[in-house]
Amino acid sequence: MKTTDLMSNSQKKTTWSLQDNKRSEEQRDLFKAMGKSGKRRHTLYVLVGLLILLVFSFLLTQIYKETLETCLTSTFCIDSKDNVILYSLYVFFNILIIIFAIIGAYIVGKKLGNYFKV
């Protein structure tokens, strides 16, 4: 049995084509964009991400049972039990610095890769 014999028994498939103007104007208009484009929500996503990161930094300071103390200067020290909000902000900003360092290293690596055609 040849493959052409098998194909002759199968049903013809309806195709949508632009050739020979097979589609009417109504059928062509079905695929056009309608209305306004969606709003960009990048700022909302960034703010929600920062809020989640802030909550996690607060939870990290609460989970650890021992009192942690950090001195930012020789006269200004904060600890995790007395200054809960300040210490949470300290952890939050440290995490942000790490995230920005990773993003910066990615951007520099990508530019160096494009420069050297790697």
N, C-alpha and C positions, 0 to 999 in steps of 0.2 A: 504494500500500500504506500502510495506517495504522500508526502506532506501536503501537496496541493489538493488531493482528494479530501483530506480532513478539513482543510480550510473552506472548501466549497460548501460543506454542510453547515458550518457555523453561521450564526446570525451576523448581519452587517452591523457594525458599531456606528452610532451616530456621532459625528465629529463636528466640532464648532471650528469653522475656519474663516479666515478673512479672504480667502481666495474666491474669486468670482462673485463677491458680495453675497454670500450665502446667508448672512445674518441680516436681520432687519435693524433699523435704527433703535427700536425698543430693546432688542436683545443686546446690542452694543452698549447701550446706556446702563444696563444692569451692572456692569463691571466698573463704572466710573465712581470716583470718590464722592460721597454725599456729605453735605454739611461741613462743619468745622473740623479741623484736625484736633486730636486730643491735646489736653493741656499737658505741658511738661511738668513733671512732679519731681524733678531732681532735688530741688531745695527741700521739699517735704521728706524725701527719702534720706537726705543727709541729716536733717534735724532729728528724724526718728532714730537713725543710727547712732547719733551722738547722745540722744536721751537714753537709749538702751545701754550704751557704753558707760554712761554716768551711773545708771542703776547698778550695772555689774561691778563698777569700781566701789560703789557703796557697799554692795553685798560682800565683796572680797574683804573689806575692812571689818565687816561684822562677823564673818565666818571664822576668821583667825582669832583664837582665844587670848593669846598673849598681847600685851600692850607693845605697840611698835612706836618708836620715836625717831623722828627725822629732824635734823637741824638744817634749815635752809641758809641761815647765817650764823655767826657766832653768838648772837643774842636772841635769835628767833627760832624756837623749836616747837614742833607740833607732835602730838602723839595720837594714836588711834582711838583712845578711850575718851579723853577730855575734849579734843577738837575733831569730832567725827566728820563734820562737813568739810573742814579744811583738809583733813587727811584724805578723804574721798576725792576731793578736787586734785590733790597732789598725785594720787594714783591715776586718776583720769587723765591728767596732763602727761604723765609718764607713758601711759598707753598710747595717747595721741602722738607723742614724739616718736615712738617705735613704729606706729603705722605710717606716719609721714616719711620716716627714714626708709621703710620698705618700698613705699611708692616712689620716692626719689631715686633709690637704687635701681628700681625697675625702669624708670624713664631714662636714666643715664645709661644703663646697660642696653636698652633698646636703641638709643642714639648711637652708641659705640658700635653696636652690631650692624646698624645700617651704614655707618661710616666705613667700617672694615669689610662690609659685604659678607657677613658670616651667615 
